[in-house]
Structure formats: structure tokens, C-alpha cells
Amino acid sequence: MKTIDSLPLNNKSNSGFLILISVFFFWGFVAASNGILIPVYKDRLNLEQWQTMFIDVAFYVAYTVGSLIYFLLSKIRGGDILNQIGYKNGIALGLMISAVGALLFYPAAQTESFALMIAGLFIIGLGFSLQQTAANPLTITMGNPQKGAQRLSLAGGINNIGTTIGPVLVSFAIFGSIAEGQNLESLDAVKTPYLILAAAFILVAILFKFSSVPNQINNVSTDAETNNENANKSVFAYPQLWLGMIAIFVYVGVEVATAANLPEFMKQHVGTATADVAPYVSLFWASLMIGRWAGAVGALDIGKGIKNILSFTMPYVAFGVFLLVNKIANHDLTPFYIYALIIVAVIIADILSKGNPARQLVIFSVCGISSLIIGMLADGMLSVYAFISVGLFCSTLWPCIFTLAIAGLGKKTNEGASFLIMMIMGGGLISWLQGYLSKNDLLGIQFSYVVGVACFAYLVFYGVRVKQILKQQGIDYDAKNNSGS
């Protein structure tokens, strides 16, 4: 029999939870803004598409390096680092590290140094690695752990407010004073949004230090762990974890690669200028917000009737946020209204998943494969919207994978979480692979999206296999759902 300890929700922990999920906003803001930096540096420094992918490589590989540092320091100190310094303190430290990286954008822009800029992104990613290692388990345990995936979806919805706003604000900061048809004369404008971001990192770090976010959490535990044999097992003895590590690698990979290569696809196939691509990049990341707001409804403690209504309305509220942000930025919204019809697909997929993370992983991954195939076979704006809709079906995959991968790990939950964070490097490496294959003498930009199809195919496999693995360990999400949990 499984027993799961979690932090009880009350007014104090609710306020702490709201502060906790603020860091999810920053992760989204920076990650999505990279999609604007890629074509900017490509045009200004005359780089090839695969070379600009080092922007994503530096940012996402930093998660791996940060996780390795975390793992090695924990071994050297003889215990989990976060348990020693505290979760709240760990997030605050991570924010300060990220602030240092953001400050590097000033000399990088002044000298137009590509190397210095990606060094800044690397340091930001190091800070994010520590933040993610602490924040994801906290999010799962701050309340009913059976709704941990849905709570992560809620936090992911906040993340995607950042991903929706980020490309628009960064694009405006860079191109706002550039007349239509003119080229960017220097990279000086790049430094402004990142200096502001550095100040925000520092401010929120101070806020965290004095917040009610818990410094310690109770780990998921099982009766079986009273057995010394289980307690001494390696974390890699749990197949749900190491298979989940691959799943995180390919999930982040297909998500980031789809967005990172979108500007180049639109430039080649639709003739969209670099300065005009921001709202489309914003819509891709807003699509994750749309899907996550739909999935987060299940985490709310409300009546079934209201919950059913919100399941249909919340995705369109999220879409309204995208429209509002881009209206304020004075972008033409006419091309985007048709997307309201595509949103119906993610609502249906969410209903079919019934809140089960393994089932949702399979259904959403199949939908993602379908979107990529349509995008590769069609052309023009139909292809653009097909590729953008991949964001809808990536939306809830992170919480599904993360929840399934750490299920049943007990006292090894933190160690397992750090290994999962390590695999975020897939965002950089798979982006680079797709960028390399997009050369005209290889697959070309349109058919390079077959890389994403392969990624989703693995996620379908993981969703089917992990359900079998967890059932063998006595963990059945269908049984939990049927019991009314």
C-alpha cells in the first residue's frame, strides 16, 4: 500500500504557492525570447541556421551542467543539497545566479559578441536548473499529490504567460524604433530587456527569502521502503525514472526545436520578415498556455458542473491573453482568429485523457505527430498553423512525464528530479539537430520537422510502457481517478 505525504494547503501555503509559481514565469519568458534572438543574431552576424541553434544549446545544456554540479556537490557533502540549504533558499540562490547571466547581455550587446551572449544564456540556465530542481517537487507536494500533474499544469500556465509576453516584449525592445523595411544597425537594443530581467531576478530572490514558501518538504514514501533492500536501491533501478529521463529529453527537444525553427520556415515558405515573426512565435508559446490552462482546471477544488464549464472556457481565456498582449503591441490580429477553431482539438484531447497522466501523454503525443505531418505535407499558412499547434499538444507533457517518472521513488525523489532536470538539454541538442538537417542539401527546413515526429513517437511508447511499470509497483492512476480522488 502506498502512502504519500504532502504539505497541507491553507491560506499561508496558498500564498506561498503563488510566490513559488512566479519563477515559472521567468523560465518561460527567457526560453521563448530565445526564439527572437535566433533570427536577430542570424541576420546581424550572418550566421547559418545551425550556428544560431547554439543559442538554445547553451541555454538548455546549462540545465544538464547545473544538475551534474548539484549531484556531485550532494555526493561530496554527503546529502541532498536542497535538504541542507533549504528549498526556498535554493530558489533564491538560483535567481541570483540567473541575474549574473542576464547582466552579461550588456557587454555582449556592446561588443556584438555572440560568444559572450550565449555565455550569459548559459549562466541564466544554470540558475534555472537549481530553481527547477527545487520548484517542481515543491509544486507536486504542496497539496494533494494525486493532483500533482494538474498543479504542475497550473504552474505551467503561469510559465506560458511568460512565454507569450517574452517574444513580444523582447521584439518590441529590439525592433520598436526600427522603421518598417529597415535593418537592425547594431545589437545595442538587445541589452535593455535583459538588464530589466536581471533586476527582476534580484527582486524576486529577495521576495523568496522572506516568503512563506517551505524550506523543507516531506518526500513521497512507501511502505516498501521500510525494507532495507528497497531503501538502498539505486535511483536508476526504477525504470519509470530512466525511461522518463529520455522522455523529458525528447519532449523538451520537440517543443523547443519546433519554435526555434519556425522563423526560418516562415522566412523561406511565407516570406515573413524577421521583425514580423514575433506574434507567431508568441502564439506557439501561448498554445502551451492554452493547453495548460485547460489541464489545470482538474486541480481546482470546485463543483463538477463549474469544472466542465471552465474546461471549455479557460483555453479561450488564455487565447484572449495572447490576443490582448499582441493588440497592445499593435500587431495585426486578423491572421490569428482562425486559430480559435484549432483550440477545440486540445479541449477534446484533454477530455479524453480524463486526468490520467499516462493516457494524456499518449493522446497528446499522437495529436502532436498529426500536426507535424500536416505541417510537412501542406504549405503556406496551413503549415505555419500546423507547426504552431504543436504547442497545444506539448502543453501538458512536462507535468505528465515528471509526475510519472518520480512516482514511487520515495526518499530518492529529489535525486530523481535532478536527473530529470538534467535532460532539459534536449531542447538545445534536438534544436541543433533539426537546424543542421534543415540545410537545403539535406532535408530542408520543412521536412526537418520529421525529427519532432520521432520525438513524439518515443513519448507514445513511454506513456504505454510506464503505465505497465507503475501498475507492477502498485501505482494505478486509473484506480485513483475512479475512487473520486
N, C-alpha and C positions, 0 to 999 in steps of 0.2 A: 504493500500500500504506500502511495506517495503522500508526503506531507510537505506543504510549501509555505515558508514563512515570508511575510511581506510587511511593508510599512503601512499601518492603518491610515486611511485618509481622514483628515479633519481639516478645519479651517486653516490651521498653521501649515500642514503639509500641502494643502491645496495651493497656498500662496508660494510655498517652496517649489512646487511642481511648475508653476507658471514661470518662476525665475529660471528653473532648470531648463525648460524648453526654449528659453531665449537664445541659448548657444546654438540650437538647431538652425536658427535664422542666419547666423553668421556663416555656418558651413555652407548653406545654400547660396548665400549672396556671393561668396568668393568663387565657389565651384562654377556657378552659372556665368559669372563675369569673365571667366577664362575664355568662354566662347566668343566674347567680344575682343579680347586681347589677341586671340589667334589670328583673325584676318587683319587686325591693325598692324601687328608686327610683320606679318607676311607681306603686306603691301609696302610698308615703310622701309623694311630691311631687305626686301627682295628675296625672301626665303621660299623654299619649296614646301608643299603641304606637309610632308613627313617631318620636316625640320620644325615646323611650328607646333607639331604634336609634342615636342619636348616641354612645352608649357604644361600640358596635362601629365606627362611623365614625371616631371619634377614635383608637381603638386601631389600626385597620388602615390608615387613611390615613397614620399616622405612619411606616409602612414605606415608603410612597412618598416622603414628605418626606425621610426618612433616606437613601434610595437616591439621591435627587436631590442631596442635600448631599454624599454620598460621590462621586458622579460629577463634580460641579463642583469639589470640592477636588482630586480626582485630575487634572483638566484643568489647574487652576491650578498645582499642584505639578509638573506635567509627568510624572506617572507614577502607577501604581496605588497607592492609599493603603495597602492591606494589604501590598503588596510592600515598602513603605517602612518601615512601623511594625511589621510582622510580624503573622501571623495570630493567634498566641497573645495578643499584646498588644492586638490589635483586639478580641478576645472579652472580655478583661478590662476594657477601656475601655467596651465596650457594657454590661457588667454594672453598672459604676459609674453609668452614665447611667440605667439602669433603676432603680437603688436610689434615685436622686433622685426619680423619678416616684412610686415606692411610698411614700416619706416624705410626699408631698403629701396622701396619704389621711388623715393625722392632722388637718390644718386643714380639709380638705374635710368630714370627718365631724363635726367640732366645730361648724362653721358651717352644716351641711346644704347645702353649695353644690354643685349639680350641675355648674356650670361648672368649679370647681376640681377636682372628681373626674375629669372627662373630660380635664382638662389633665394630671393625674397619669398617666392611662392613655396619653395621647399621648406623654409623655416615656418611659414604660416601653417603648412601641412603638418609639420612636427608638433606644433601646438594643438592642432585639431585632433591628432592621433591620441594624445593624452586626454583631451576633452571627451572624445568619443568613447574611449575605454571606460571612463567613469560614468558618462551620461546615459549610455544605452542600458546597462544593468540597472541603474537607478530608476530609469523610466519604467522598466518592466516590473520592478519590485515596489514602486510607490503606489500600491493599490492591489486589487485582485490580480494575482499573477496569471490566471486563466484568460484575462483580458489584456495581457501584456502586449501582444501583437497589435491590438487595436489602439492601445495607448501610444505605442510607437508610431502608428499611423497618424494619430493626432499630433504628436510632436513633429512628424514628417510634414504635416500640413503647414506647420509654422516654418519649417525648413524651406518649404516651397513658396512661402510669401517672399523669403529672401531670394530664391531663385527667379521669381517673377520680377521683382523690383531690381535686382542686381544688374542684369544686362541693360535695362532701360536707363538706370541712373549712370552707369559707367559709360554707356554710349553717349548720353547727353553731355556728360562731363568732358568727353573726348571730342565729340563732333558738334556740340551745341553751338559753337561760334564759327563753325565752318560753313561757308555758303555752299548751296547745292551745286554739285559738279566740280567742286574744288577738292584737291587732295590735302591730306594732313601734312603740314610742313615740318613738324617735329613731334616728338613724343612727350613734350613738356606737360601736356594736359593729362597724361596718364597718372601723374603723381598725386593730383588733388583728391580723387576719391579714396585712394589708399592711405593718405595722411589722415583723412577723416575716419577711415576704418580703424587705423591704429589707435586713435583717441577713443573710439567706441570700445575697442578691446580692453583698454586700460580701465575705462569707466565701469564696464560690466564685471571685470575682475574684482574691483573694489566692492561692487554690489554683492557679488557672490560671497566674498569673505565675511560679510556681515548679514547674510541671508539665513533663512530657516532651512535651507537645503541640508539634508543629513550628511554628516561626515562619515558615517558607517551604515552599512545595510546588513540585514540577515540574508545569508546565501540560501538558495534553494537547497533543500536537504531531503534525503530519502531514508526510509527505514533500513534499506540495504546497506547504507554507508556505515552502519554500526559494525559491519563486518570489515575486519582489517584488510582483507584481500581487496575489497572494493575501494576502500579508503586510499590504498597505496597504488591504485591503478594509474597508469599514465593517462593524461588527458586525451591522448591520441588513441586510447583503447575504446573511445566512444565514436563509432563510425558516423553518427549524426554530425559530429563536430568536423572531422577532417573532410567529409564529403561536403559539409556546409561551407568550409573554407573555399573549396573550389567554386561552390555556388555563389558566394559573395564576390569572388574574383571575376567570374563571367557576368554576373548581374551588373556590378558597377561598370564593368567594361562595356557592355552593350548600351547602357544608359548614357555614359559619357561620350563614347565613340559616335553614337547617333547624333548627339547635339554638336559635338566638335566638328564633324564633317559636313554638317548642314549648310553653313555659309558657303563653302566651296561648291557643294552640289547646286545651291541656288544661283551662284555666280555663273556656273557652266551651263545649267539647263533652263534657267528662268531669266538670266541676265540681271540679277539683283545686285546692286552696288553694296560695298562693304558698309557704308554709312546707313543703309536702309534695312539691314538684316536683323537688327536688334529685336523688333517686335516678334519676329518668327522664332528666334532663339528664346525669347521670353515666353512665347506660347508653349514651346516644348516643355520648359521647366514648370510653367503654370499647369500643364497637363498632369504632372506629378501631384501638384497641389489638388487638382480637381479629383483625381482618383483617391488620394489620401483623405480628403475631407469626406468622401463617400464612405471609405472604410472606417473612419474614426467614429462614425455615428454609433457603431456597435459598442464602443467603450463608454457611452453615456448611460447614466442610470436614470432612464426615463421610460414612460409607457410605450408599449409595443406600437400603438397607433401613431403616436408622435414620431417614434423612431422610423416607421415606414415612410412617413411624410418627409422627414429630413433626409432619408436615403435618396430621395428624388430631387430635393431642393438644394441640398448642400453643394453638390457638384456644380450647379449653376450659380450659386453664390460665389464659389471660387472662381468660376469663369467670369463673373461680374467684376471680381477684384482685378483680374487680368485686363479687362476692358477699361476699367477706371484708371488703372496705372498708365496704360498706353494712351488714353484720352488726355490725361493730364500732360503726358509727354508730347501731345499734339500729333500723334500718329493717326493715319487714316485707318479706321476700324472696319470699313466696308468688307475687306477680304476675309475677315475673321468670323462674321456672323454665321456662316455655313457650318462652322465647327461645332455649333450647338447641337447639330444632328449627330455628329460623331460621338459626342459625350454619352449618348444613350447606350452605346456599346459597353462602356465601363460600368454603367449602372446595372445593366443586365448581368455582366460578369460578376459583379460584387454580390448580387442577389443569389446567383447560382452557387457561389462559394460558401454561403451560409456561415461565414465567420470562421471556417476551418482553415488554418494556415497552409496545410499541405494541399488541400483541394484548390485553394485560391492561387497558390503558386503554379499549379498545373494549368488552370483555366486561363490565368492572365498571361502565362508564357506562350500558350497556344495562340492567343489573340495577338501577342507581340510578333510571333512568326508570321501570322497572316498579314499584319500591317507591313512588315518589311518586304514580303513577297510582292504585295500590291505596289509598294514604292519602287521596287526594282523593275517591275514589268510595265508600269504606267509611265507617264511623263508629265511635264508641266506642273501645275499647281496640285493636281491629284497626287502626284508623287510626293510633293512637299508635305501635304496634309497627312499622307500615309506615314511618312517618316516621323512627323511631329506627333502623331497619335501613339507612337511607341512609348512616349512619356506617360500616357494614360495607363498602359499595361505594365510599365516599370514601377508604377506608383506605390504599390503595397508589397513589392517583392522583398525589400530590405527587412521590414518587420517580420514577414513570414519566415524568411531564411534565418534571421537572427534568433527568433523565438524557438524554431525547430532545432537549430544547431546547439543551443545551450540547454535544451530540455534534458533534465535528469543528470546534469553534471555536478550538482551539489556544491561542495566546497571548492570545486575546480571551475566554478562559473566565471570568476574574474580572469583566470588564466585562459579559459576558452574564449572569452570575449576579446582579450588582447590579440589572440591569433586570428580571430575573425576580422578585427580592425586592420590587421596586417595585410589582409588580402584586398583591401581597397586599392592596392597598387594596380589592380586590373584595369581601373579607369584610365591610367596612363599607358600601360603596355598594350592593351587592346586598341586604344585610340591610335597609338603609333602604328600598330599592325595594319589597321584599316587605312590609315593615311598612306602607308607605304604601298599597299595593294591598290590604292586609288590612282596610281600612275596610269597614264593612257596606254602604255605598252604592257600593262598587266591587266587588272580587272576593270580599271576606270572607276570614277567616283561613284557612279550609280550601282554597279554590281559589287563594289567593295562592301556593301551592306550585307552580303552573304555571311560575313564574319558575325554579325548580330544574330542571324538565323541559327548558326552553330551554338552560340551562347545560350539562346532560349531553349534549344533542343536539350542541352545539358540540364537546364532548370526543370524541364518537364520530367526528365529521368530522376532528378533529386527529389522532386515532390512525390513521385510514386514510391521511390525506394525508402525515403526517410519515414514515411508513414508505416511501412512494414517494420523498420528498425525500432521505432518507438513503441509499437504495439508489443514487440518481443520484450521490451523493458517495462511493460505495464502502463505505458502512457498512450491514452487514446483520446484525441480531441473530439472525435465524434461522440463518444460517451459523455464527455463533459458538456458538450453543447446540448445533447439530448436530455441531460439532467436538469437543464434550466440554468446552468451557470452562465 
